[in-house]
Amino acid sequence: MTAPVTSTPPATAIPEGFDPTDPDVCQAAIPLEQFAAMRATSPVFWVEQTPEAHAGFPDSKGYWALTRHADVSAVSKNSKDWSSQANGAIIRFAPDMTREQVELQSVMIINQDPPDHTKFRQIISRGFTPRGIGALRADLEARTQRIVSEAVEKGTGNFVDDIASELPLQAIADLLGVPQEDRHKLFHWSNQMMSYDDPDVDGDPESASIEILGYMMAMAEERKAEPRDDLVTKLITADVDGHGALGPDEFGYFTIMLTVAGNETTRNAITHGMKAFFDHPDQWELFKRERPQTAYDEIIRWATPVTVFQRTALHDTSVGGQDVAAGERVGLFYASANHDPEVFEDPFTFDITRSPNPHLSFGGHGAHYCIGANLARMEVELIFNAIADHLPDIKAAGEPRRLRHGWINGIKDLQVTYR
């Protein structure tokens, strides 16, 4: 077996005023060199922010950046001392985001603490049982074959639009019972909502969120009148287990989260995975020959589609030996934790045989562990097996164009030759 290629970032100083949520920094590349310096010298690093950068958090002039795997993991598991609700989980908003708008998002599960979070998760878990996700496999596998076959016919194109985004979109549509012909509405709306820092993406995030809320709330009313065997009906219908049902606003915001999480994150994991195989052709040859099950978590570790979420200290506490005052924010930098040499041997090596692989790309292993993790793994597995079967000689046809964003590791365009 050919050894994987290692790419270790050089030692570097942390620039004065450096903020790893700066969209310009993240558009250039995930700042792995700076993260390595932080882990070595200041693993709990104070980031002073400009007023524009801490929009939505008027009482907070900065945050503590957690860069070690141990610290990110510890805070992720501790809902007693650290809150997702106090300031939400999103660490950086658009500059015009108001405090009132931030607080309105507390209805979303990602921004909740127990007991609200516990109740909400019990309800939505109905649609994400292992049996329920497993039941999707045959249909998603057929969809994957069609997606890849259509790419073969095109010959060349943007991998993001042609392949990476299509399977997650079709999976979300199947889960929610959204007509497949409407799936690109979800794609368009989620792009508008999440691309507020990228000048190449047209549209208004607030208008897009209103559009998707209206669409999904209308669907919920239809299911109340005519129930179906889909996730929408399960979520809005009271169950005999006593967990209750989601209200219209809760359902609307849940679908926003599901659309963004299922579309943005999985499509970027798939795109970064393809780029990693282009950069490490020995690993592509190995994958085509052996299809190791370890490959999919390595792709997700390498991509880390969401680079950071945040928590807020509920009282004076400490993390990693650093005192943190009540009300101060900490950034859980998954992208740094996933390259921590204390946890991963040769972390800057893309190694599809890596095992164990305790990456934190699904948000750590606490209460907020990604409820769709198994679905995401399945989609990554299906798409790369189909590419290896039908597009074994796929080639890059240009450099990727990265998304300008503060906390999503996104690629907008990856031109490829399919055959």
C-alpha positions, 0 to 999 in steps of 0.5 A: 500500500502506498503511504499517504502524503503528509502535508505539515503546516510550517510553524508560524506566529499568530498575527496581531489582531488575528481572528479565525472567524474572519471571512477573508481568512477562511476564504483563503484557507482554514488557518491550520498554521495559526491553529497549530501555533495557538495549540502550542503556545496559547490553546485558550486564546483571547480574540479581540474583535472589531464592532463589525465582527461581534455584531449581534453580541453587543456586550461581548468584545471578543471570545476565547478560541479553544483549539485543543481537542480535549478542551473542545470536547470537554465544553461540548459535553458540559451543558451545566456550565456552558450554554448554547442559548445565551448567545446562540451557537453561531459565533459570527453573524452578518454585520447588520445582525441585531441582538433581537434577531439573534434572540429570535433564533433561540427556537432552533434546537442548535441554540437551545439548552436543556430542558428545551433542547432535550424535549425538542430532540426527543421529538425530532429523533423520531425521524432519525432512528437507525431503522428510519435512516436505513430504510432510505438507503436503497432509494438514495443508492438509486438516486446516487447512480442517476446523479453520477450517470448524468454527470458522465453524460455531461463530460465536464462541469462544476462538481458542487452543483452536479454531484456534491449538492444533489444527493443531500438535496434529494435526501432532504426532499425525501425526508421532508416529503418535499416534491423533488421538483422543489428541491432546488428552491431549498438549495437556493434559499439555503445558499442565500441564508448562509452566504451573507458574507460572500458578494458572489451570492445574490439575494437577501438572507432574511427574505430567504428565511421568510420564503422557506418558513412560509413554504414549510409551514404551509406544508405542515398545514397540509399534513395536518389535514392529510397525514402522510408517512413522512418526517413532516407528519411525524413532527407535527403530530402528537405521539402516544409516547407523550413527547408531543409535537412541534408548533408551527414556528418550531417546525419552520425553524427546524426545517431551516436548520435541517436544510442548511445542515443537510445541504451545506455541510454534507455537500461541502464534505463531499466536495472537500473529499473529492478535492482531497482525492485529487491532491492525494491520488494514491489515496484515490487508487487505494479507495477504488481498490479496497473501499475501506469503511474508515474512508468516510470519517476521514473525509469528514474529518479532513473537510470539517464543514463547520469549523466552529460553533460557540458556547457562553459561560453560565457562571465563572468557570475555567477551561484548559487552565484559563479562567472564563468569566460568566457571560464570556463566549468561547469558540469551539474550533473543530477544524483545529481540534481535528488536527490536534497531534495529541489525538491524531497521529500525523493529523495533516495526513489524509489517510483513509485507513485512519482508525480510530478517528475521534473527529469532532466534525459532528459537534463533539459528543455532547447533547448537540451531537449532530442528529443527522450524522448517520445520514451524512455518513451514508451519503458520503459513502454512497456518492464516493462508491458511485464515483469510484464505480462510474467515474474512476478517472475523474480529474480536476479541471481548475482550482476550487473557488472557496466560499467567503464565510466565517464558520463554514468551510465551503467550496462554491465551484470545483470544475472537473472532467468526468470522463 
